[in-house]
Amino acid sequence: MADAAVGFLLENLQQLLVHHVQLIRGAKKEVEKLESDLQVFKDFLNEYSSKKRRKDDSLQTVVRQIRDVVYEAEDVIDAFVTQAAVVKSENYFLRAFKKPVNLHKIARKVKSVRAKVTEIYGGKNRIEFASCLPAGVGVHEESEVPLVRQRNLVGLEDETKTIIGYLTAETEQLDVISIVGMPGLGKTTLAGKIFRDPAIVYRFHTRIWVYISQEFTKKDVFLSILKEFTKVTEETKTKSDHELAMLVAAKLDEGRFLIVMDDVWTAEDWDKLKIALPHTNGMGKVLITSRHVEVAQCANVNRPPHKLRFLTHAESWLLLRLEVFGKPACPSELEDHGKLIAKDCNGLPLAIVVIGGILVKKFSASNETTWKKVSESVSTYLIEKDPERRMEKIIALSYDKLPHHLRACYLYLGMFPEDFQIPAWKLIRMWIAEGFIQQSIGVSLEETAEGYLEDLISRNLVRVDKVKSNGKIKTCRIHDMLRDFCINEARNEKENFLQEIKKTSEGFAPPISQIEKYRRLCIHSNVLSFISSKPYGHRVRSFVCFSKEDVILPADCISNIPTSFKLLRVLDVKPIIFGKSIPSDMYQLLHLRYIVLSFNLSVVPAHFSKLWNLQTLIVDTPSRKIAIKADIWNMLHLRHLKTNASASLPKRDNSSDKGGQKLQTLDTISPESCSEQVFDTACNLKKLGIRGPLASLIDGKIGSFGSLRKLDHLENLKLLNDVFPRPASEGQLRYLPQPYEFPPKLKSLTLSDTSLDWSHMSILGSLEKLIVLKLKDNAFMGKTWNTADGGFRHLEVLHIGPTNLVVWKASGHHFPKLRRLELYNCEELIQVPIGLADIQSLQFLELNCSNFAAASAKEIRNIKKQQVSIFKLSVFPPHDEY
């Protein structure tokens, strides 16, 4: 999309002018002028929202011209970067581009691009440019008030009961209740059902429904409330917003009332409206519906928002039958197809209503062939066969409301397959590599990106799937209907932002010949067939594959990816196995920032050093050990290096003073690589994994565990004891390092296969900053653990297992801040210490294959129920009595 493209190119130009100014003497002035012109574009795109662009063809044309010019400029700049690296890349430019592009030619190309920029805005400045935009742009638009659904209300009984309970509860002050959820989930429908409920009608003689559009004015809202009490005169309409707010507050202060504010978009909107509400009137209630959790949190800090759930499969199937037939009955021959249709709507009521309407209006409601056809492609019918485009319109409202910096991030979610668990770590690093994340002073790119993801979740456009022990997001999901919107919005001719490649009976869609116009490609099935077809996309910047099946590339295909897409920035192809060789063309992808590869090698070749733009390098191999031959210390942008093997790092040659300083992740490395030199260089590490014979590391025979104390920023440490081919029992650790030898700010520690005696737990208890402790795969062994006093003062999460522990003696004071306890495969453990029930902060206890301890876990749950606290017990395999 144009917004992201302008931002990314601006960043690249600024980096070019700062770090490579000596190389662009012949083009420097043109590049500087282009940078200035792009800043005008950025201001323009920020000022005119995607909603206004969507509704104005002339404005869309301007945006499309901007995008095309920016893409062309980006191609020229990328060509320059490749030319600048020609000496280090063994004249690859000569082979890839036939002949070298000198700086004068680049200058002429940049000048040509800048001429197009000037042509678009005619040499005008930002204000003049804005003034010549099509008439009507930026003018207030009337919003269409949504109809409140009153029939076929399915699955709302429990939700209704809960909300009515809130509304009828006595409070000392005005009470605000919020219903939040993703677009199409039925927030307005639920609010309407409650608004009409006899108990509510009886209790609240004054009931007012106000629709808050994206373009609302305070005056309109206040007048709509006033007219429920008195006739609104012309004189009233002339009053100021503040005067009207005071009139409303006075009327509402007189007795019991309920106001429904439907579709409040932002916390700022709520702040504008709340001045008209009498906060001291305990008989007053306000019910808000919103897509944004932040609105609910701002409206009432003392009450969490009511998050509307999705329909169950049974409820979805019932709603579909009611929509199509007007009754629960359904012809038996349609049941199987109908259940598939309902299932593919993924519990979203609007999707079911839309597809039901299509079945009734466009086809015979009882035609089995039709139902079968629809069941095979529900999303297509929802998007393309609905003349009212209801799904697209309701999702577009949320998308158009997104800040500019979130739009590209959101559309990018279309790169992942349907119903895919998206690892937050991966998504964030891909966003960074794509240039979507804006640098903020004092905040890392990763932290900023985490904030972007949390914002999308708060807006109910992304769902949290799994949470890490430290409370951060581990995986997330996007509803299929939202994903379809992302793909359709991103692939249309206005954007060409991304395209999913699919195989049909007629070949690939889109055809191989058309993929060159897209900037990003994803494919998740029929991968080998696609790669074998030798696609060519000279504009493609990202290529990803998340196929469920591994694909082993034949020898004659291993070069097809790098030769097809020469300007890649992101390459994530873990399911595609390159075998025992990496094609030489791979090392010429000089613009790569993020790469995930699988190969059957025990070496990361030295040629990876040529990929000097790399920020994230992830390697998957069946080998237990891997040697990093690439000079990672001279890869100045490298932030994350991850392998599933024990990696031996290269020695640093001291040729770069800044090499390694941006490294945040080394996972996993060998004990031999844990040296003073490595940690002096990678001094800003936040996450470190070590795999190998840990006893030798701790004894000082190889590496230096004590050098970890220099890592002032390290928060996450994993120690995996691996003595293969010897049995694990021969690698038992006799002791742990002293507390002062551990990194000073360590928050999360994982031990695996260390077979330590429980008496050494006191060492870990002395780690002052430790919040998460995971003891996996016999990390500690022994029949009894007597927990020592005075330790684990800040520990919040404890994971134990598998282990042979039988008796665990502990009390609440041993873990004063424990929030979560996980016991996995503690098959001999007799009971969980009952004293842990005294820990006020304990909220979650999970037992997995720890059957003997289940009875004590139930007892702890019963004790916690008597306390004023939230507590959840999970036992697997499940026991009926638990």
Summary of the structure (lengths in Angstrom):
residues: 882
radius of gyration: 30.6
end to end distance: 51.9
largest distance: 91.0
contacts: 2872
relative contact order: 0.05
helix: 43%
strand: 17%
